[in-house]
């Protein structure tokens, strides 16, 4: 086999290729040997960096959530009002299905595996902390009289339910872009939370500003499709 030393560090390349293979084949059908073969590395090199396949899956999740938290922190720093923040979070969640697709599929589709063994506590803690960001945004909107819900937690879970399971139907080459889908989701959600989404003449501007903000977040992969 020809030597194909990864351009990036071996560790980063292993994470990337493993996520791509899990996204394409599923965790059960992905082996460390297959990852090593694609990268031109020995299996021992992978074991040196990651002691097991489960540990490698855990590292994919750690890196994935690191990127999602970095986006969220940037959104909170750049946008002042809860409505704009909520729109930006909706877009960030959906854009991950396109711009961070392999890791999104590997993490979201294989989620059940995180609730067994040593990954359980870490994953639950991260998911709870990330969910709380959206809960706090909704609660802030309620306190300012901009959003209306009796249960910010349930409203936040509704948003995650819509966005996280987009992996089951969204395709990067599909008829609608992530930007179009995010705009539709934002209008539908705000229609329920503000009671007057149709009256928001500035909603399109809010959506455009939210999209532009998320794209400037540190560490994001470049956009991979033409946008509307």
C-alpha positions as CSV (number, residue, x, y, z in Angstrom):
1,X,0.0,0.0,0.0
2,X,1.3,3.4,-0.9
3,X,2.1,5.7,2.0
4,X,-0.6,8.3,2.4
5,X,0.4,10.3,5.4
6,X,-2.4,12.7,6.4
7,X,-1.8,16.3,5.8
8,X,-3.3,17.2,9.2
9,X,-2.0,15.6,12.4
10,X,-2.7,11.9,12.6
11,X,-5.0,12.4,15.5
12,X,-7.2,15.0,13.7
13,X,-7.2,12.9,10.6
14,X,-8.3,9.8,12.5
15,X,-11.2,11.7,14.1
16,X,-12.3,13.0,10.7
17,X,-12.1,9.7,8.8
18,X,-13.7,7.8,11.7
19,X,-16.7,10.2,11.7
20,X,-17.0,10.0,8.0
21,X,-17.1,6.2,8.1
22,X,-19.6,6.1,11.0
23,X,-21.8,8.5,9.1
24,X,-21.6,6.4,6.0
25,X,-21.8,2.9,7.5
26,X,-22.9,3.2,11.1
27,X,-20.8,2.6,14.2
28,X,-21.3,-1.2,14.2
29,X,-19.9,-1.6,10.6
30,X,-16.9,0.7,11.1
31,X,-13.6,-0.8,12.2
32,X,-10.4,0.7,13.3
33,X,-8.7,-1.3,10.6
34,X,-10.8,0.4,7.9
35,X,-9.9,3.8,9.3
36,X,-6.2,2.9,9.4
37,X,-6.4,1.6,5.8
38,X,-8.0,4.8,4.4
39,X,-5.3,6.9,6.1
40,X,-2.4,4.7,5.3
41,X,-1.6,4.2,9.0
42,X,-1.2,1.2,11.1
43,X,-4.0,0.1,13.4
44,X,-1.5,0.4,16.2
45,X,-1.2,4.2,15.5
46,X,-4.9,4.6,16.0
47,X,-4.8,2.6,19.3
48,X,-1.9,4.7,20.4
49,X,-4.1,7.8,20.0
50,X,-7.4,6.3,21.0
51,X,-7.5,3.1,23.1
52,X,-10.7,1.7,21.7
53,X,-13.4,2.3,19.1
54,X,-15.8,3.5,21.9
55,X,-13.1,6.0,23.1
56,X,-12.8,7.2,19.5
57,X,-16.5,7.8,19.3
58,X,-16.4,9.7,22.5
59,X,-13.6,11.9,21.2
60,X,-15.7,12.7,18.1
61,X,-18.5,13.7,20.4
62,X,-16.2,15.9,22.6
63,X,-14.9,17.7,19.5
64,X,-18.4,18.1,18.1
65,X,-19.8,19.6,21.2
66,X,-16.8,21.8,21.5
67,X,-17.7,23.3,18.1
68,X,-21.3,23.7,19.0
69,X,-20.5,25.4,22.3
70,X,-18.1,27.8,20.6
71,X,-20.9,28.8,18.1
72,X,-23.3,29.3,21.0
73,X,-20.9,31.5,23.0
74,X,-20.2,33.6,19.9
75,X,-24.0,34.0,19.3
76,X,-24.5,35.2,22.9
77,X,-21.6,37.6,22.6
78,X,-22.6,39.1,19.2
79,X,-26.4,39.3,19.5
80,X,-28.2,41.2,22.3
81,X,-31.8,40.3,22.0
82,X,-33.4,36.9,22.7
83,X,-35.3,36.7,19.4
84,X,-32.2,37.2,17.3
85,X,-30.3,34.7,19.5
86,X,-33.0,32.1,19.2
87,X,-33.1,32.5,15.4
88,X,-29.3,32.1,15.3
89,X,-29.3,29.0,17.4
90,X,-31.9,27.4,15.1
91,X,-29.7,28.2,12.2
92,X,-26.6,26.9,13.9
93,X,-28.3,23.6,14.8
94,X,-29.5,23.1,11.2
95,X,-26.3,24.3,9.5
96,X,-24.3,21.6,11.4
97,X,-26.2,19.0,9.4
98,X,-24.5,20.5,6.3
99,X,-21.2,22.1,7.4
100,X,-20.3,19.5,10.0
101,X,-22.3,16.7,8.5
102,X,-20.2,13.6,9.2
103,X,-19.8,14.4,12.9
104,X,-23.5,15.4,13.2
105,X,-24.5,12.0,11.7
106,X,-22.0,10.1,13.9
107,X,-23.1,11.9,17.1
108,X,-26.9,12.1,16.5
109,X,-27.6,8.8,14.8
110,X,-25.4,6.9,17.3
111,X,-26.7,8.7,20.3
112,X,-28.1,5.6,22.0
113,X,-24.5,4.3,22.4
114,X,-23.6,7.2,24.6
115,X,-26.0,6.2,27.3
116,X,-24.0,3.0,28.0
117,X,-20.6,2.7,29.6
118,X,-18.1,5.4,30.4
119,X,-19.5,8.0,28.0
120,X,-22.8,8.3,29.8
121,X,-22.1,11.0,32.4
122,X,-20.1,13.2,30.0
123,X,-22.7,13.1,27.2
124,X,-25.6,13.8,29.5
125,X,-23.8,16.7,31.1
126,X,-22.9,18.2,27.7
127,X,-26.4,17.8,26.3
128,X,-27.9,19.3,29.4
129,X,-25.6,22.3,29.3
130,X,-26.2,22.9,25.7
131,X,-30.0,22.6,26.1
132,X,-29.9,25.1,28.9
133,X,-28.4,27.7,26.6
134,X,-31.6,27.6,24.5
135,X,-33.8,27.4,27.6
136,X,-32.2,30.5,29.0
137,X,-32.6,32.4,25.7
138,X,-36.4,31.6,25.7
139,X,-36.7,32.4,29.4
140,X,-35.0,35.8,28.8
141,X,-37.4,36.5,25.9
142,X,-40.4,35.7,28.2
143,X,-39.0,38.0,30.9
144,X,-38.6,40.8,28.4
145,X,-42.2,40.3,27.1
146,X,-40.9,39.3,23.6
147,X,-41.8,35.6,23.8
148,X,-44.7,33.9,25.3
149,X,-44.6,30.4,26.8
150,X,-45.5,28.9,30.1
151,X,-42.7,26.4,29.9
152,X,-39.3,27.6,28.4
153,X,-37.8,24.1,28.9
154,X,-40.5,22.4,26.8
155,X,-40.3,25.1,24.1
156,X,-36.5,24.6,23.9
157,X,-37.0,20.8,23.6
158,X,-39.4,21.4,20.8
159,X,-36.8,23.4,19.0
160,X,-34.2,20.7,19.5
161,X,-36.7,18.1,18.3
162,X,-37.2,19.9,15.1
163,X,-33.6,20.7,14.4
164,X,-31.7,17.7,15.7
165,X,-33.7,15.1,13.8
166,X,-33.3,16.9,10.5
167,X,-30.5,14.4,9.8
168,X,-33.3,11.9,9.1
169,X,-34.6,13.8,6.1
170,X,-32.2,16.7,5.2
171,X,-29.8,16.2,2.3
172,X,-27.2,18.9,1.2
173,X,-28.3,18.4,-2.4
174,X,-32.0,18.6,-1.6
175,X,-34.4,21.2,-3.0
176,X,-34.1,23.6,-0.1
177,X,-31.0,25.1,1.4
178,X,-30.2,25.2,5.1
179,X,-30.9,28.9,5.1
180,X,-34.4,28.4,3.6
181,X,-35.2,25.7,6.1
182,X,-33.9,27.7,9.0
183,X,-36.0,30.7,7.9
184,X,-39.1,28.5,7.7
185,X,-38.4,26.9,11.2
186,X,-37.8,30.4,12.7
187,X,-41.1,31.8,11.3
188,X,-43.0,28.8,12.6
189,X,-41.4,28.8,16.0
190,X,-41.8,32.6,16.4
191,X,-45.4,32.4,15.2
192,X,-46.1,30.3,18.3
193,X,-43.9,32.2,20.7
194,X,-44.7,35.7,19.7
195,X,-48.3,35.3,18.6
196,X,-47.6,37.7,15.8
197,X,-44.8,36.4,13.6
198,X,-46.6,37.5,10.5
199,X,-46.5,41.1,11.8
200,X,-42.7,41.1,12.2
201,X,-41.6,43.2,9.2
202,X,-38.0,42.9,10.4
203,X,-38.0,39.1,10.7
204,X,-36.3,38.5,7.4
205,X,-33.6,40.9,8.5
206,X,-33.3,39.2,11.8
207,X,-32.9,35.8,10.1
208,X,-30.3,37.2,7.6
209,X,-28.3,38.8,10.5
210,X,-28.5,35.5,12.5
211,X,-27.1,33.5,9.6
212,X,-24.3,36.0,9.0
213,X,-23.4,35.9,12.7
214,X,-23.2,32.1,12.9
215,X,-21.0,32.0,9.8
216,X,-18.5,34.2,11.6
217,X,-18.3,31.9,14.6
218,X,-14.8,30.6,15.2
219,X,-13.8,27.1,14.1
220,X,-16.7,26.7,11.6
221,X,-16.2,24.7,8.5
222,X,-16.8,26.7,5.2
223,X,-20.3,26.6,3.8
224,X,-20.6,23.7,1.4
225,X,-23.5,24.7,-0.8
226,X,-24.9,27.7,-2.6
227,X,-27.3,29.7,-0.4
228,X,-30.6,31.3,-1.3
